[in-house]
Amino acid sequence: MTATAILGDGEELLQICFVTHKLEESAAWFSQLTGLPLPPVSYAADPDKAQAVYRGGPPRIGCRIMMFHFAHIDLEFIEPGPEPSAWRDLLESRGPGFHHLAFKTRNLTRDTAALEAAGHPMLQRGEFQSGTGRYAYFDTEGALGGLIELLEFDRDKQPQ
């Protein structure tokens, strides 16, 4: 029996993410484990550019990021800022560890509606610092032990 997919076009898995209190320490450990060089630190979009929404309100949130690139997937470490966010909430409730799986979507509106219809409300969304797309996190903790993130890139976006 084949299950019906919640997400539309067989979206591609792009990232596995872990949250941590100590970004450089976690990334250094992973670098030693894999032999990969330490990636540069990057940051979430400036709050004015991000236009983030967290649990329905407009927060001023931030995080620091280090991303390891593999052939077909990225491994991301995030250290959230002190303010409430999807990153901070999981870190505070469970400690460092798995945060989300990120999928590329060509239609964030459609896939948001599908996830919400399946009982997984959107927790947080925002724009990329680069201005080339957007992200959204969905509450799948009960089903997955973490969140689902959808990443929509302007270059791949389907017309609405």
C-alpha positions in Angstrom: 0.0 0.0 0.0 1.4 3.4 -1.0 0.9 6.3 1.3 -0.4 9.6 0.0 2.3 12.3 0.4 1.5 15.3 2.5 4.1 17.4 0.6 3.4 18.1 -3.0 6.0 17.3 -5.6 8.2 14.8 -3.8 10.2 17.7 -2.3 13.9 17.2 -1.9 15.5 16.7 1.6 18.2 19.4 1.8 19.2 19.6 5.5 19.4 17.9 8.8 19.8 20.5 11.6 20.9 20.4 15.2 20.6 23.2 17.8 23.3 23.8 20.3 24.3 26.2 23.1 27.9 26.2 21.8 28.0 26.6 18.0 31.8 26.5 17.5 32.3 23.7 19.9 29.6 21.5 18.3 30.9 22.3 14.8 34.5 21.6 15.8 33.5 18.2 17.2 31.7 17.4 13.9 34.7 18.6 11.9 37.0 16.2 13.9 34.5 13.4 13.4 34.3 13.8 9.6 37.6 15.5 8.7 35.7 18.3 7.0 37.0 21.8 7.4 35.1 24.2 9.8 32.6 26.2 7.8 32.3 30.0 8.3 29.7 31.3 10.8 26.7 32.9 9.1 23.7 34.6 10.6 19.9 34.6 10.3 18.6 37.5 8.3 18.5 40.9 9.9 15.1 41.2 11.7 13.9 43.9 9.3 14.8 41.9 6.3 13.6 38.6 7.7 10.1 39.9 8.4 9.8 36.9 10.7 6.6 35.6 12.3 6.8 33.4 15.4 3.7 31.9 16.8 1.6 34.5 15.0 3.6 37.6 16.2 6.4 39.6 14.7 9.5 38.7 16.7 13.0 40.1 16.5 14.8 36.8 16.4 18.3 35.7 15.4 20.7 32.8 15.3 24.2 31.9 14.3 24.7 29.1 11.8 27.5 26.7 10.6 26.7 24.5 7.6 28.6 21.4 6.5 28.0 20.6 2.8 27.9 17.0 1.6 27.1 15.8 -2.0 23.3 15.7 -1.6 22.5 17.1 1.9 23.7 19.7 4.3 24.2 19.3 8.0 23.4 22.5 9.9 24.2 23.6 13.4 22.2 26.5 14.9 22.9 28.5 18.0 19.8 30.6 18.7 19.7 34.0 20.2 18.2 34.5 23.6 14.7 35.5 22.4 11.9 33.0 22.0 12.0 31.3 18.6 11.5 27.8 17.1 15.2 27.2 17.7 15.3 28.5 21.3 12.1 26.6 22.3 13.4 23.1 21.3 16.9 23.9 22.7 15.4 24.9 26.1 12.8 22.1 26.3 15.1 19.2 25.2 18.7 20.5 25.2 21.1 20.3 22.3 20.3 17.9 19.5 18.1 17.3 16.5 16.0 20.3 15.5 14.6 19.8 12.0 14.6 18.2 8.6 14.5 20.8 5.8 12.8 20.2 2.5 13.0 22.3 -0.7 9.5 23.2 -1.9 8.4 25.0 -5.1 5.1 26.0 -3.5 5.3 27.1 0.1 1.6 28.2 0.2 0.4 24.8 -1.0 2.7 22.8 1.3 1.9 25.0 4.3 -1.8 24.3 3.8 -1.1 20.6 3.5 1.0 20.4 6.6 -1.5 22.5 8.6 -4.4 20.3 7.3 -2.4 17.3 8.6 -2.3 18.8 12.1 1.1 20.4 11.9 0.8 24.2 12.5 3.4 26.7 11.3 5.5 27.9 14.2 7.9 30.4 12.5 8.6 31.8 9.1 10.8 34.4 7.5 12.8 35.6 4.6 16.4 34.7 3.8 19.2 37.3 4.4 20.1 37.0 0.7 16.5 38.1 -0.3 16.3 35.0 -2.5 13.6 33.0 -0.7 11.9 32.1 2.5 11.6 29.4 5.2 8.9 28.1 7.4 9.0 25.7 10.4 6.1 23.4 11.3 5.3 21.6 14.5 6.0 17.9 13.8 7.7 17.2 17.1 5.1 14.7 18.2 5.4 12.7 15.0 9.1 13.2 14.2 10.9 14.3 17.4 11.7 17.6 15.7 10.3 20.1 13.2 9.9 20.1 9.5 11.3 23.2 7.7 10.3 24.1 4.2 12.7 26.2 2.1 11.3 28.0 -1.0 13.8 29.6 -3.3 12.6 32.4 -5.7 14.4 30.8 -8.7 12.4 27.6 -8.3 9.0 29.0 -7.1 5.9 27.9 -8.9 3.5 30.6 -9.9 0.7 31.0 -7.4 
